[in-house]
């Protein structure tokens, strides 16, 4: 809370080189890149960081294999290169995983032809991942007994990548990077509109916690509001070549369906891709693909039944999944960038590629579309465009992304080994502590080792089955701008995704976690969370 209060005060002072509106993946990487390169940058978000699209993905960092069907070979080639770069830069977080795909009889393409597409995909991926392999119906059933192969023509296995942890956690780490380099960042600060006067943008903002309004001045304004880019451009009088269409996607999280660490891939009853995705001790199922007019969406009964009907039809489950099996839900929109004022003949064929519209005269950027896979390219592109607008970029070649160097990791692993850290791993955890702390916190994990050495109770879980230690919550309270309880439970962590709401609320350690995060405001913040998540 102190970190946010300090940054809100700093927003009032002086004129920034760049103000970024929106703390999703596009805004987060823009802030990280610019701050690391020495630009005086600020970022605000009307809610929490990664609060919308960037916390409701499939957790995939993939090269866009589905775009091959639309012959978007240039895009697939670019995304595969971006995926490979992300794998190299974040080897503990962005990991190769096998996709096991079933092709049902009567599908629009023969199974072997679709398999040949995975060979082309592997080629675009520069053979970085394991080779695809074709599988007969019998081989498919033997490889994964949970698959109902009775109507399968065949299938195949190929590789792509996914985020081992939460997508929102990955986004926040870019926000944290910008803070580390001197960026001024605040959540729950909303832009009410912006006006350019005398060569400077005056952005009127509201602190959505205190309800106080004030103005922030900046030379360059970047609209990275995700699905609300068009709406804010109307407020600031910007006309752009692109606009957004919206596709709603939902996922349901249930208890683990299979012990296999593959992603099971099918084509759902409407012909679109459908995934069964490992999520630690749980399974994430989806996604839907529904065109909507507004980014403000909710999960409907029709959405739930679509997902449940498909998973029950495609898998051999001992007991069919019902509404009672749903632990949590994810729901968001994909903002799809459309060039021009006209409509599109088939919106389903729109890709997730990003576009950045630049108004050089007004020094304004609008970022449309985009996906997690391409995030490093977005950060680099924004930094170059800001320099083109006349903003001094003192350290233009500074690398702003990636895990800490090998020497830092070796030191961490050595200290962890000396204190036998993995022996403290709770039996409910899905991976050893050494691995988990490094992936989530990098260099800061060394500080956690010191906390555990000083007080072994720092390695205790406060919420059963949550895979978060007391020292992680203490770290979040100091450095992760937790303003509401849901910021921690849903976005800095994935506790609210893998633990039922009633189990979280009734957890004996929740009140202690609130005390750590909020101090004297603990009771009020807990009551706020209970009320906000009711019903």
Secondary structure, DSSP 8 states (H G I E B T S, - for coil): -HHHHHHHHHHTSSEEEEEEE--SHHHHHHHHHHHHTT--EEEEESSSTT-SGGGSS-SB----GGGGTTT-HHHHHHHHHHHHHHHHHTTTTEEEEEEEEEEETT-SS-HHHHHHHHHHHHHHTTT-S---EEE-HHHHHHH-TTB--TTEEEEEEEEEEEESS-HHHHHHHHHHHHHHTT-EEEESEEEEEEEEETTEEEEEEEETTT--EEEEEEEEEEE--GGGHHHHHHHHT---SEEEEEEEEEEEEEE-S-S--SEEEEE-TTSSEEEEEEETTEEEEE---EEESSS-----HHHHHHHHHHHHHHB--SS---GGG--EEEEEEEEEEEESSS--S-GGG-----EEEEETTTTEEEEE---GGGHHHHHHHHHHHHHHTT---TTTT----S---HHHHHHHHHHHHHTTGGGG--TT-SS-HHHHHHHHHGGGHHHHHHHHHH-GGGGSBSSTTS--BHHHHHHHHHHS---SHHIIIIIIS-HHHHS-HHHHHT-TTHHHHHHHHHGGGHHHHHHHHHHHT--
